[in-house]
Amino acid sequence: MAPPPARTVHVVGSVPADSTKDALSLLREELGERLGPTVPDGQTGNRRNWIYRIVEGLRSHPALELVRDGAWSDYSDIPAFRVRRRRRLRWLDLDYFTALERSWPDFVEFNSGGNRQLQVGIPSPAGLAYVTFGMNPARAAPNLAAFREATIREISAMHTRTGGEVVFQLELPIELATISRLPLGARGLVATRLASEVLRLVQTAPRGARFGLHVCLGDLNQRALANPQNTGPAVLLANAIMADWPPGRSLEYVHVGLAAGSEPPALDPDYYAPLKTLWIPPEVRFIGGFIHERRSVEELLMIRDELEHILERNIDVAASCGLGRRDSNAARQNLQLARVVAEKGEN
């Protein structure tokens, strides 16, 4: 049996395809054995735009009312809710388990004889609450428990349904954007507070549950929530989470988005220098989210080599976010670039 490749390609989540079967077929066709050890179902249909369908579904929630409508053209054009007077937000229905039930048979067939795990994207409860309440922390914070409890129910159900053969990708664009916008002196404290909420979710998950971190800047209509000067905010957040990672739950990987929507990754080595202080255990995969169609193969290889020099290890590669906001041709181009960058110069 051939040894596994030194570098693989991580697929973050959404894929522009009509079904799970089509998405998995596209990934196998473009990546082959370079496809990483965790594989999403493609997040097809109304799941391709991250939390759009969750927030839109709250229009009919009896405890909520719309205070500002939005068409999702950018981050200032998002529907905003509040809790109705004399009501409390006690219960939310999320769709993660329902989606898994639909895609699980196709994944099992795809993975027949293989050793990959299904990867399920889990928006952080804090991030989901923040968006739901119109990017208003004062409205989001008192209602966070309902989002947290709903997410925990979904994780527990999926873990049981798959016999633990699932990896939960915790998606943290709101947290990273929040830290990125703060003055330098305030970032460390806020990173610790935001990490504590992530860790609370992990601690409450079933023992044996497996997780990955997706630390990115968002990708609404290929626009980022923030554009930091370097990787410092991502390192602060990832370090704060890893420092207190609870026992009995596995951290499989850390994916750091290194492009900002349609803006390609930086070529200046100084942008990546803070990664020298990333406290990532050797058994945890680091995934560089820098594959972007607006960079040449030579430029992408330069970034890869800089990251591997800083981290003193081989890394896996990926786009910064899901591919669902691209058309099929652009998504294939991104996957093809990723495969070349993963393969080139392998020892």
C-alpha positions in Angstrom: 0.0 0.0 0.0 1.4 3.4 -1.0 2.1 5.8 1.9 -0.4 8.7 2.3 0.7 11.9 0.5 2.7 14.4 2.5 0.2 17.2 1.7 -3.5 17.0 1.0 -6.2 19.4 -0.1 -8.8 20.4 2.4 -12.3 21.3 1.1 -13.8 23.8 3.5 -17.5 23.2 2.8 -19.7 24.3 0.0 -19.2 23.1 -3.6 -21.2 24.4 -6.6 -23.0 21.1 -7.5 -26.6 20.0 -7.7 -26.4 17.2 -5.1 -24.1 15.5 -2.6 -23.3 12.7 -5.0 -22.3 15.3 -7.7 -20.2 17.3 -5.2 -18.3 14.2 -4.1 -17.8 13.1 -7.6 -16.3 16.5 -8.5 -13.9 16.3 -5.6 -12.8 12.8 -6.5 -12.3 13.8 -10.1 -10.3 16.9 -9.4 -8.3 15.8 -6.3 -8.0 12.0 -6.3 -5.9 10.8 -3.5 -5.0 14.4 -2.6 -8.4 14.9 -1.1 -7.9 15.3 2.6 -9.0 13.0 5.4 -12.2 14.9 6.1 -14.7 15.6 3.3 -17.8 17.8 3.3 -21.0 16.7 1.6 -20.8 19.8 -0.6 -23.4 21.8 1.3 -25.5 22.0 -1.8 -28.8 23.7 -2.3 -29.8 26.3 0.2 -26.8 25.5 2.3 -24.2 26.9 -0.1 -24.4 30.4 1.4 -23.3 29.4 4.9 -26.0 30.6 7.5 -28.3 32.4 5.1 -31.0 29.7 5.2 -30.9 29.5 9.0 -31.4 33.2 9.5 -34.0 33.4 6.8 -35.9 30.5 8.5 -36.2 32.6 11.7 -38.8 34.9 10.0 -41.5 32.5 11.2 -40.1 32.0 14.7 -42.9 32.9 17.2 -40.5 34.5 19.7 -38.8 36.8 17.1 -39.8 39.7 15.0 -38.0 41.4 12.1 -36.7 44.9 12.9 -34.7 45.4 9.6 -35.1 43.5 6.4 -32.1 42.7 4.1 -31.3 41.1 0.8 -27.8 39.8 1.7 -26.0 41.9 -0.9 -23.4 42.8 1.7 -22.8 42.7 5.5 -24.9 45.8 6.0 -27.9 44.3 4.1 -28.8 41.4 6.4 -32.1 40.8 8.1 -32.0 41.7 11.8 -34.3 40.3 14.5 -35.2 40.9 18.1 -37.1 39.0 20.7 -40.8 40.1 20.9 -42.0 41.9 24.0 -43.0 39.5 26.8 -41.4 36.6 25.0 -38.2 34.6 25.5 -36.1 32.8 23.0 -36.1 29.3 24.5 -35.8 26.9 21.5 -34.3 26.8 18.1 -34.5 24.1 15.4 -31.3 23.9 13.4 -30.9 21.7 10.3 -27.5 20.1 10.6 -28.8 16.7 11.5 -31.5 16.7 8.9 -28.9 17.6 6.2 -26.6 14.8 7.5 -29.4 12.2 7.3 -29.8 13.1 3.6 -26.1 13.1 2.7 -24.9 10.2 4.9 -25.8 7.3 2.5 -24.1 9.1 -0.4 -21.0 9.7 1.7 -20.9 6.1 2.9 -21.0 4.9 -0.7 -18.3 7.4 -1.7 -16.1 6.3 1.2 -16.5 2.6 0.7 -13.2 0.9 1.6 -11.7 4.2 2.5 -10.8 5.9 5.8 -12.1 9.4 5.4 -14.6 11.0 7.7 -17.6 13.2 6.9 -16.9 16.8 7.7 -19.8 18.9 9.0 -19.6 22.7 9.2 -20.8 24.1 12.5 -21.2 27.9 12.7 -20.3 29.0 16.2 -23.4 29.7 18.3 -22.1 33.2 19.1 -21.5 34.0 15.5 -24.9 32.7 14.5 -26.6 34.8 17.3 -24.6 37.9 16.4 -25.7 37.8 12.7 -29.3 36.9 13.7 -29.6 40.0 15.9 -28.3 42.4 13.2 -24.6 42.4 14.3 -25.8 43.8 17.6 -23.9 42.3 20.6 -26.3 43.7 23.2 -29.2 41.8 21.6 -27.3 38.7 20.8 -25.6 38.0 24.2 -28.8 37.5 26.3 -30.1 35.0 23.7 -26.9 33.0 23.2 -28.0 30.1 25.3 -30.7 29.1 22.8 -28.2 29.0 20.0 -25.7 27.1 22.1 -28.2 24.5 23.3 -29.6 23.9 19.8 -26.0 23.4 18.4 -25.2 20.9 21.1 -28.3 18.9 20.4 -27.4 18.7 16.7 -23.7 17.7 17.4 -24.8 15.0 19.8 -27.4 13.6 17.4 -24.9 13.5 14.5 -22.2 11.9 16.6 -24.6 9.2 17.6 -26.0 8.7 14.1 -22.5 8.2 12.5 -20.9 6.2 15.4 -18.4 9.0 15.8 -17.3 8.9 12.1 -17.8 12.6 11.7 -15.6 15.7 12.3 -17.3 18.9 13.3 -15.7 22.0 11.7 -16.2 24.9 14.0 -16.6 28.0 11.8 -15.4 31.3 13.4 -15.4 34.2 10.9 -17.4 36.5 13.3 -14.9 35.9 16.0 -11.9 36.5 13.8 -13.4 39.7 12.3 -14.2 41.0 15.8 -10.7 40.6 17.0 -9.3 42.0 13.7 -11.1 45.3 14.2 -9.9 45.9 17.8 -6.9 48.0 18.9 -3.9 45.8 19.5 -4.0 46.1 23.2 -7.6 44.8 23.5 -7.2 41.8 21.2 -5.8 39.3 23.6 -8.5 39.7 26.2 -11.3 39.5 23.7 -9.7 36.5 22.0 -9.7 34.7 25.4 -13.4 35.5 25.9 -14.4 34.4 22.5 -12.4 31.2 22.8 -14.1 30.4 26.1 -17.5 30.2 24.3 -16.0 27.9 21.7 -14.5 25.7 24.3 -17.8 25.6 26.2 -19.4 24.0 23.2 -16.5 21.5 22.7 -16.6 20.5 26.4 -20.3 19.8 26.2 -20.0 17.6 23.1 -20.0 13.9 23.6 -16.7 12.3 24.7 -14.8 11.1 21.6 -16.2 13.9 19.4 -13.7 15.2 16.8 -13.3 18.8 15.7 -11.5 21.1 13.3 -11.2 24.9 13.5 -12.1 27.1 10.5 -10.6 30.5 11.2 -11.6 32.7 8.3 -12.7 36.2 7.4 -16.1 35.4 5.8 -17.1 35.3 2.2 -20.5 36.9 1.6 -20.6 37.5 -2.2 -16.8 37.0 -2.1 -16.3 39.9 0.3 -14.6 39.5 3.6 -15.8 40.8 7.0 -12.4 42.3 7.7 -9.0 42.6 6.2 -6.3 42.5 8.9 -2.7 43.6 8.3 -1.3 40.2 9.1 -2.2 36.8 10.6 -1.9 38.0 14.2 -5.6 38.0 15.0 -6.0 34.5 13.7 -3.1 33.3 15.7 -4.5 34.9 18.9 -7.9 33.2 18.5 -6.5 29.8 17.5 -3.9 29.9 20.4 -6.6 30.8 22.9 -8.7 27.9 21.9 -5.9 25.4 21.7 -4.5 26.4 25.1 -7.5 25.1 27.0 -8.7 22.4 24.7 -10.7 19.9 26.8 -9.7 16.3 27.2 -11.7 13.5 25.6 -12.4 15.6 22.4 -10.0 15.5 19.5 -8.7 18.5 17.6 -8.0 17.3 14.1 -6.9 20.4 12.3 -6.7 24.2 12.2 -7.6 25.9 8.9 -6.6 29.6 8.7 -8.1 31.6 5.8 -5.4 33.7 4.2 -7.3 35.5 1.5 -10.1 38.0 2.0 -13.0 37.1 -0.3 -12.1 38.1 -3.8 -8.8 39.6 -2.6 -5.9 37.1 -3.1 -3.5 36.2 -0.4 -0.6 38.5 0.4 2.8 37.9 -1.1 4.7 39.9 1.6 6.3 37.4 4.1 5.6 39.8 6.9 1.9 39.1 6.6 2.6 35.5 7.7 5.2 36.2 10.4 2.8 36.0 13.4 2.3 32.3 12.6 5.7 31.7 14.3 3.9 32.0 17.6 1.1 29.5 16.7 1.1 26.8 19.4 -0.2 24.0 17.3 0.6 20.4 18.5 2.5 18.3 16.0 -0.5 15.8 15.6 -2.9 18.6 14.6 -2.9 19.4 10.9 -2.3 22.9 9.8 -4.2 23.9 6.7 -3.2 27.1 4.9 -6.2 28.7 3.2 -4.4 30.6 0.5 -5.4 28.8 -2.8 -6.9 31.6 -4.9 -7.5 31.9 -8.7 -5.9 35.4 -8.8 -2.5 34.0 -7.8 -0.2 32.0 -10.2 1.1 28.5 -9.3 4.5 30.1 -8.7 3.1 32.7 -6.3 1.1 30.0 -4.4 4.1 27.8 -4.1 6.1 30.8 -2.7 3.4 31.2 0.0 3.3 27.5 0.7 7.0 27.4 1.2 7.0 30.4 3.4 4.3 28.8 5.6 6.2 25.6 5.8 9.4 27.4 6.7 7.6 29.3 9.5 5.8 26.3 10.9 8.7 23.8 10.3 6.3 21.2 8.9 4.5 20.1 5.8 1.1 21.8 5.6 -2.2 20.9 3.8 -3.7 23.5 1.5 -7.2 24.9 0.8 -9.2 27.9 -0.3 -10.0 30.4 2.4 -13.6 29.5 2.5 -16.2 27.3 0.8 -16.3 27.2 -3.0 -20.1 27.5 -3.2 -20.0 31.2 -4.0 -18.0 30.4 -7.2 -19.3 29.0 -10.4 -18.4 25.5 -11.4 -15.5 26.5 -13.6 -13.9 28.8 -11.0 -14.3 26.1 -8.3 -12.6 23.5 -10.6 -9.8 25.9 -11.2 -9.3 26.4 -7.5 -9.2 22.7 -6.9 -6.8 22.1 -9.7 -4.5 24.8 -8.3 -4.7 23.3 -4.9 -3.8 19.9 -6.2 -0.7 21.2 -8.1 0.4 23.2 -5.0 0.0 20.1 -2.8 2.0 17.9 -5.2 4.9 20.1 -6.2 8.2 19.4 -4.6 7.0 16.5 -2.4 9.8 14.6 -0.9 
